[in-house]
Amino acid sequence: MRIDFPPEEHASIQQQLEHFGFAYTTRVSDEAKKYEVGYVLDTPLNRRVRVSQIDIFKDIKEHPYLNELTDDWIKKILTFREYAVIKLDLI
C-alpha cells in the first residue's frame, strides 16, 4: 500500500523522518479512515513507513500541531466532519 503527500509537504515529512525517525501527517475525507495501525506503506520519498498511531478528531482546536498548519490547510480541514493525525515510523 502507498501513502502520498502533497508536494508542499514532502520536505517537512522527509525532514521529520530523517531527524526523528517518524513523522506526523493529517488526513481528511476517505484518507482519514484508509489506514490502520500496523500498516506498512511505501512513500513517494522512497522510504517505507509503518503506521504506529492514529488519532481521530472532530474539532480543529484539538489538532496537536495546529500552530504548524497553514491557513489553507486549516480551511480545508474545516470542510470535513473529522480528520486523522497519523504517526508514521520509518522502517
N, CA and C of each residue as an Amber inpcrd file, in Angstrom:
protein
   273
   0.8520000  -1.1680000   0.0000000   0.0000000   0.0000000   0.0000000
   0.9010000   1.2360000   0.0000000   0.3930000   2.3110000  -0.5590000
   1.1710000   3.5450000  -0.6930000   0.4350000   4.7050000  -0.0250000
   1.2000000   5.6050000   0.5520000   0.6600000   6.8560000   1.0780000
   1.3340000   7.9910000   0.3150000   0.5430000   8.9320000  -0.1450000
   1.0780000  10.0850000  -0.8570000   0.9510000  11.3250000   0.0130000
   1.7550000  12.3100000  -0.3200000   1.7420000  13.5820000   0.3880000
   1.6420000  14.7010000  -0.6360000   1.0110000  15.8070000  -0.2780000
   1.0250000  16.9580000  -1.1830000   2.4760000  17.4020000  -1.3920000
   2.8180000  17.8740000  -2.5790000   4.2100000  18.2800000  -2.8470000
   4.7700000  19.2520000  -1.8080000   3.9300000  20.1470000  -1.2990000
   4.4190000  21.1280000  -0.3210000   4.7270000  20.4950000   1.0370000
   4.3250000  19.2520000   1.2350000   4.5710000  18.5530000   2.4990000
   5.7990000  17.6370000   2.4250000   6.3070000  17.3790000   1.2250000
   7.4220000  16.4380000   1.0470000   8.6350000  16.7870000   1.8980000
   9.0790000  18.0330000   1.8430000  10.2880000  18.4260000   2.5750000
  10.1080000  18.2500000   4.0740000   8.9540000  18.6230000   4.5880000
   8.6870000  18.5010000   6.0220000   8.6660000  17.0390000   6.4590000
   7.9900000  16.1950000   5.7040000   7.9160000  14.7650000   6.0390000
   9.3100000  14.1510000   5.9820000  10.0580000  14.4530000   4.9200000
  11.4180000  13.9290000   4.7690000  12.2900000  14.3530000   5.9500000
  12.1920000  15.6110000   6.3380000  12.9930000  16.1260000   7.4540000
  12.6210000  15.4270000   8.7630000  11.3350000  15.2620000   9.0180000
  10.8970000  14.5830000  10.2410000  11.4070000  13.1440000  10.2730000
  11.2890000  12.4360000   9.1480000  11.7340000  11.0410000   9.1060000
  13.2340000  10.9330000   9.3530000  14.0090000  11.8120000   8.7300000
  15.4620000  11.7600000   8.8870000  15.9050000  12.1700000  10.2880000
  15.2750000  13.1890000  10.8390000  15.7080000  13.7290000  12.1340000
  15.1810000  12.9120000  13.3190000  13.9020000  12.5310000  13.2700000
  13.2650000  11.8590000  14.4060000  13.0250000  10.3640000  14.2000000
  13.0150000   9.9240000  12.9420000  12.6830000   8.5270000  12.6610000
  11.1820000   8.2970000  12.5740000  10.4130000   9.3650000  12.6440000
   8.9570000   9.2850000  12.4840000   8.4570000  10.6320000  11.9720000
   7.2200000  10.6320000  11.4980000   6.5880000  11.8640000  11.0130000
   5.0970000  11.7830000  11.2770000   4.4780000  12.9390000  11.3560000
   3.0260000  13.0240000  11.5080000   2.4330000  13.6250000  10.2440000
   1.2810000  13.1130000   9.8420000   0.5600000  13.6490000   8.7030000
  -0.9200000  13.7300000   9.0490000  -1.5890000  14.7190000   8.5080000
  -3.0220000  14.8900000   8.7340000  -3.7710000  14.4100000   7.5040000
  -4.8090000  13.6330000   7.7260000  -5.6130000  13.0740000   6.6380000
  -7.0750000  13.4340000   6.8140000  -7.7450000  13.7430000   5.7070000
  -9.1680000  14.0850000   5.7260000  -9.9110000  13.1870000   4.7370000
 -11.2190000  13.2500000   4.7720000 -12.0880000  12.5270000   3.8470000
 -11.8200000  11.0250000   3.9320000 -11.7810000  10.3500000   2.7830000
 -11.5560000   8.9010000   2.7470000 -10.2000000   8.5270000   3.3280000
  -9.2330000   9.4160000   3.1880000  -7.8870000   9.1500000   3.6970000
  -7.8630000   9.0320000   5.2210000  -8.8120000   9.6460000   5.8990000
  -8.8270000   9.6300000   7.3640000  -9.0530000   8.2300000   7.9130000
  -9.7380000   7.3810000   7.1540000 -10.0310000   6.0270000   7.6400000
  -9.4350000   4.9380000   6.7530000  -8.5670000   5.3180000   5.8600000
  -7.9690000   4.3780000   4.9050000  -6.9000000   3.4910000   5.5480000
  -6.2040000   4.0210000   6.5340000  -5.0590000   3.3310000   7.1230000
  -5.3920000   2.7860000   8.5030000  -4.6520000   1.7490000   8.8970000
  -4.8060000   1.1630000  10.2290000  -3.4300000   1.0210000  10.8640000
  -3.3970000   1.0380000  12.1870000  -2.1370000   0.8410000  12.9040000
  -1.5390000  -0.4950000  12.4690000  -0.2490000  -0.4720000  12.1720000
   0.4560000  -1.6690000  11.7320000   0.6690000  -1.7370000  10.2280000
  -0.0910000  -0.9660000   9.4550000   0.0930000  -0.9690000   8.0020000
   1.5060000  -0.5140000   7.6610000   2.1240000  -1.1920000   6.6960000
   3.4110000  -0.7800000   6.1510000   3.1230000  -0.1190000   4.8080000
   3.6500000   1.0840000   4.6380000   3.3190000   1.8950000   3.4720000
   4.5660000   2.3430000   2.7260000   4.4770000   2.3690000   1.4130000
   5.5110000   2.9750000   0.5870000   5.1920000   4.4560000   0.4620000
   6.2280000   5.2770000   0.3430000   6.0310000   6.7210000   0.2120000
   6.6540000   7.2040000  -1.0990000   6.2790000   8.3840000  -1.5560000
   6.9120000   8.9530000  -2.7480000   8.3450000   9.4150000  -2.4720000
   8.7940000   9.2780000  -1.2350000  10.1350000   9.6970000  -0.8320000
  11.1120000   8.5230000  -0.8450000  10.6870000   7.4030000  -1.4520000
  11.4940000   6.1770000  -1.4900000  11.8300000   5.6720000  -0.0920000
  10.8810000   5.7920000   0.8040000  11.0060000   5.3050000   2.1790000
   9.8080000   4.4210000   2.4790000   9.9890000   3.4800000   3.3910000
   8.8720000   2.6760000   3.8850000   8.6100000   3.0990000   5.3170000
   7.3370000   3.1980000   5.6380000   6.9300000   3.6150000   6.9730000
   5.8590000   2.6640000   7.4940000   5.7370000   2.6380000   8.8090000
   4.6910000   1.8400000   9.4590000   3.7870000   2.7910000  10.2320000
   2.4810000   2.6050000  10.0770000   1.5180000   3.4010000  10.8340000
   1.5700000   2.9240000  12.2800000   1.9380000   3.8190000  13.2000000
   2.0560000   3.4090000  14.6040000   0.9910000   4.0340000  15.5020000
   0.3170000   5.0600000  15.0020000  -0.7000000   5.7270000  15.8240000
  -1.6550000   6.4740000  14.9050000  -2.9330000   6.4070000  15.2350000
  -3.9530000   7.1730000  14.5130000  -4.8740000   7.8070000  15.5460000
  -4.9860000   9.1180000  15.4880000  -5.8950000   9.8460000  16.3720000
  -6.9200000  10.5620000  15.5070000  -8.1990000  10.3490000  15.8030000
  -9.2980000  10.9700000  15.0700000  -9.8200000  12.1540000  15.8820000
 -10.0060000  13.2730000  15.2060000 -10.5090000  14.4830000  15.8470000
 -11.6800000  15.0470000  15.0580000 -12.5430000  15.7720000  15.7540000
 -13.6770000  16.4320000  15.1100000 -13.5610000  17.9520000  15.1560000
 -12.7650000  18.4710000  16.0520000 -12.6300000  19.9180000  16.2290000
 -11.2000000  20.3350000  15.8890000 -11.0550000  21.3130000  15.0350000
  -9.7280000  21.7680000  14.6290000  -8.8980000  22.2270000  15.8220000
  -9.5460000  22.7120000  16.8520000  -8.8250000  23.1760000  18.0430000
  -8.1030000  22.0340000  18.7540000  -8.5070000  20.7960000  18.4770000
  -7.8720000  19.6310000  19.1000000  -6.6140000  19.1790000  18.3580000
  -6.3720000  19.7320000  17.1770000  -5.2270000  19.2900000  16.3670000
  -3.9390000  19.5220000  17.1510000  -3.1400000  18.4710000  17.3750000
  -1.9350000  18.6150000  18.2030000  -0.8520000  19.5010000  17.5820000
  -0.9230000  19.7280000  16.2830000   0.0860000  20.5480000  15.6080000
  -0.5660000  21.7210000  14.8820000  -1.6120000  22.2500000  15.4710000
  -2.3760000  23.3340000  14.8600000  -1.4910000  24.5130000  14.4730000
  -0.5300000  24.8460000  15.3180000   0.3350000  26.0010000  15.0410000
   1.2590000  25.7750000  13.8480000   1.3870000  24.5320000  13.3800000
   2.2400000  24.2310000  12.2320000   1.4610000  24.1690000  10.9190000
   0.1320000  24.2240000  10.9930000  -0.6880000  24.1350000   9.7880000
  -0.8150000  25.4960000   9.1150000  -0.8480000  25.4810000   7.7930000
  -1.0760000  26.7220000   7.0560000  -2.5540000  27.0920000   7.1470000
  -2.8520000  28.3450000   6.8970000  -4.2510000  28.7860000   6.8950000
  -5.0690000  28.0150000   5.8640000  -4.4710000  27.7420000   4.7020000
  -5.1860000  26.9870000   3.6660000  -5.5120000  25.5740000   4.1280000
  -4.5730000  24.9370000   4.8180000  -4.8020000  23.5750000   5.2980000
  -5.8810000  23.5720000   6.3810000  -5.8690000  24.5540000   7.2500000
  -6.9020000  24.6670000   8.2960000  -8.2750000  24.8310000   7.6530000
  -8.3650000  25.6920000   6.6460000  -9.6430000  25.8870000   5.9420000
 -10.1270000  24.5840000   5.3200000  -9.2040000  23.8270000   4.7460000
  -9.5830000  22.5460000   4.1310000 -10.0950000  21.5770000   5.1900000
  -9.3830000  21.4570000   6.2980000  -9.7960000  20.5470000   7.3750000
 -11.1840000  20.9140000   7.8830000 -11.4610000  22.2040000   7.9810000
 -12.7510000  22.6640000   8.4990000 -13.9340000  22.2610000   7.6230000
 -13.6780000  21.8710000   6.3810000 -14.7720000  21.4560000   5.4960000
 -15.1820000  20.0030000   5.7250000 -14.4850000  19.3070000   6.6050000
 -14.7820000  17.9030000   6.9000000 -15.2620000  17.7590000   8.3360000
 -16.0360000  16.7170000   8.5860000 -16.5540000  16.4780000   9.9400000
 -15.4780000  15.9830000  10.8860000 -14.5250000  15.2290000  10.3480000
 -13.4450000  14.7230000  11.1910000 -12.1910000  14.5610000  10.3560000
 -11.0950000  14.4210000  11.0440000  -9.8120000  14.2370000  10.3850000
  -8.9490000  13.3500000  11.2700000  -7.8880000  12.8140000  10.6820000
  -6.9820000  11.9330000  11.4200000  -5.5730000  12.5130000  11.4080000
  -4.8920000  12.3900000  12.5370000  -3.4640000  12.6830000  12.6220000
  -2.7880000  11.3270000  12.7660000  -1.9290000  11.0160000  11.8070000
  -1.3240000   9.6890000  11.7200000   0.1790000   9.7920000  11.9520000
   0.6890000   8.9360000  12.8330000   2.1320000   8.8670000  13.0740000
   2.6970000   7.7550000  12.2080000   3.7450000   8.0880000  11.4640000
   4.4140000   7.1510000  10.5720000   5.8380000   6.9330000  11.0620000
   6.1850000   5.6930000  11.3650000   7.5370000   5.3630000  11.8110000
   8.3620000   4.8660000  10.6340000   9.5570000   5.3740000  10.4980000
  10.4720000   4.9340000   9.4580000  10.9110000   3.5030000   9.7500000
  10.8910000   2.6560000   8.7280000  11.3580000   1.2670000   8.9210000
  12.4240000   0.9270000   7.9040000
